[in-house]
């Protein structure tokens, strides 16, 4: 799942794909690099200036339709918590609504159901959108993640979202400190055991930076290590900034697991 943010202030790319031409070029590039899902966002997750639904739609409304026309076979995801926005982008061809704020607008599930779209059900620490956790604590963070995401997933199915179109996301750094995010990664198998496909959105996040004491532009190795571990433990979808490197990492995990073969076979056979 490649990240393409139509925001001027995203934490990683600092607005590199805010412009439409730049964003369309980024979509072309990440599809060529192996992305099967494009996740389009119009509001950064961190606190900042108010972005109204109208402004969010100005950024991504219409763009979704253009991506669909350019790439009819790619899965288009839209990162939004707003039902109003979800309804428009589904009508333009979005296949998946990525609700990173844990069902703060429950109507988003109904929008997905009505439009035949999927839904990502995320654990965000029960916080309002675009807020950071402060001294947050859990008796058992993974138990809370499992209970919350499964409840959201079951509700989505109850209102008509197809069960095979629902994913759960532990929400790294959302409503969590870095130790919580590490524990969620270490216990990925418990999320997988729920039966819902697991999406991991870990790319270059603060928990990686705090492990390595690294700024955002120096977190790729840590991100790929976390990706490899969670893939080995059964996670299915990986939201990524560095698509080519992520695809290579996942291919290597699959080869070690024995679910994919060598791309070439020369050593010891020729």
N, C-alpha and C positions, 0 to 999 in steps of 0.2 A: 504494500500500500504506500504509494509515493505521496509525499506532502507537497501541495502547491497552494501557497497562501496568497490570497489577494488582499494583503494587509500591508500598510506602510511601516509597521512597527513590530513584525514578528521577531521573536527572540533569536532565531538562528540566522535567517537570511537578510534581516534588516530591511525588508521591503523590496528585495531583488525581483520578486514576481508580482509586485503590486500592479504594474502596468499590464494591460491586456496582451500586448504583443509579446512581452517577456514571459507572461504566464503561459500563453499558448506554445511558445517555443520550449518552455520547461516541460509541458505535457508531452510534446513530441519526443523530447530527449529521454524522459524517464520511461516512456513506453518502449523506446528502442533499447533501453538498458535492462528491461525485463519486468517492469511493474505490471501487475495484472489489475490493480485498483488505483485510481487516482482520487486522493482525498483533498477536496477543495474547501478552503476556509476563508471566511470574510471577517472574522473577529479574533484577535489574539486572545489566548487564554488568560494571560496575566492581567492584573489591574492596569488601568489606563483610562484614556478619555472615553466618554460614552459613545457607543456605536449603536444607533437606533436600528430597528428592523428595516426601515427604509434605506438607511445607509448600507446595511449588510447586503440587502438585495441589490443596491446599486453596484456593489463590488462583484457579486457573484451571479446575480440574476442575468440571464442572457449568456453569460460565459459558460454556464453548464450546457446550454443548448449548442454552443459552438464546439465545445469539447465532444459532445455526443456526435455532432455531424462529422467532425474530423476523425474520431476514433469510435466507430459504431460497435466494436466488439469489447472495448475496455469497460470494466465496472467503474462507474462513477459514484463516489461517495461525497457527501457534503457534511462538513463539520459544523453543526448548528444545534442549539438546544431549543430553538424557537419553532413552534408549530406553523406560524405564519410564513416563515422563510421556507420551512420544509415543504409546505404545500406548493409553493411556486417552483422550487427546484425539482421536485418530483414530476411536476407537469412538463418540465423541460428535458427530462430524461435521466435524472438521478436514480440510481439503483439502490442506494444505501444511505441512510441518515445516521451519521456518527454523533450520537448524543454524549458528549464528553462530560456533561454536568449531571448525569444520573437521574434523568426523569424530572427535572425541575418544572418542565411543562409536560404533564402526562399526556396531553393531547397530541404530542408528537408521535406517539405510538399509533393513534388512530389515523393520523395523516399517512404514516407508512403503510398501514393496512389498506386504506382506501386507494392508495396509489400503487399497490403491489410492490412496495419497496421493502428492503430489509432494515434492520435497526441494530445499532451497537448500544449495548446496555453497560454503562460504565459506573464504577464505584468512584465517587468524587468526595467522599468523606462527609456527605450530607451538608455540603456548603453551597451557598448561592454562587451563581456564575461569576467568574473573574475575581475570586477572592482567594487569598492565601491562607493556609492553616497557621494557627498560632498555638504552640504547645499542645498539639492534638495528641490524644492517647486512645488506645483501644485495649480491651482485655486480651483480644486476639485479632490482629488486623486481618488475617486471611479468613477467619471465620466471618468477620463483618463483610469482607469483600464477597465471599461466596453467598451469604444470605441476601445481601443487597442486590447483587447482579442477577441472581437466580429469580428473585422476586420480580425484578423488572422484566426479565426475559419471559417469565410465565405470564405476567400481565400482558405483554406485547402479543403473545400467542392467543391469549383469551379475547383480545379485541380484533384479531384477524390477521396479524402478521404471520407469514408462513414460518413454521418452526425451523426450516432449513435456512432461513434468511435472518436468523437472530444470532448475534455474537455477544460474548461478554468480554469486558476489558477491566482489568484490576485498577486502572487509572493511576499509573506511576506518577508520584509527586502531587497528584490532585487530592487534597485533604490528607496528606501524608508527609511525614518527614523522611529523610533519606534512608533511615534504618527500616522504616515500614516498606519503602519501595524495594529495598534489597530482600526483605523477607518475602514479599509478594513474588519476586523473581525466583527465589530459592524454592518456594513451595508451589511453583507453577503446576506441578502434577495434581495438586488438590483442586485447582480450578478446572483442569482438563477432566478430572474425574466427575465433574457435574454433568458431563455429556454435551454441554454447549461448546461450540468452537471458541477458542480463546484468541483475542486480538491483543497484541502487546504494543503499546505506544511509548517506547523508551528512548527514542532517538535524541541523543545529545542533551538529555534532561539533567536537572540539577543533581539528582542522586548520583549520576555518573561523575559529574564535576566534583562533588564532595568526596567521593572515593579517591579520585585521582588528584584532587586539588588542581583542577584544570579548567581554563576558561572554555566557553562554549565551542570555540573553533578547534579545540584540541581534545575532543571527547569521542572521536570516532572509534578508537580501539576499545575503549570501555563499552561503548554502545554495541559493538560487534561481539564482544565477549558475552554480554548479557543476552544478546540475540541468540548466540549459539547455545547457551545453557537453556534458555526457555524453549528453543526449538527442540532440543534433545528431550526435554520433559513434556513435549506434546503441544505447545502453542502452534496455532495455525496461520495467523496473519500478523505481519510486522509492519507497523507504520514507520516510514523511514525517510530521512533526508538524503542519505547517500545510498542510492538505489543499487547501483552496480556492485558496490562492495557488500551490501546486504544480500543480494542475490548470490554472490559467490560464497559468502559465509553459509547461507542456507543450503546451497548445493553440496558443500563439503560435509555438513551435518548429515544430509540425506545419504551421501556416499558411505560415510562411516556406519550409519544405521543399516545400510544395505538396501535402501529403497530407490536408489538411482545408480546407474552404472558409470563407468569412466567415460569422459568425453572422447578420449583417445586411449588406445592400449598399445604401448610400444615396449615398455620396460620388461625384459625377460621373455618377450614373445617374438621379437624380430631380431 
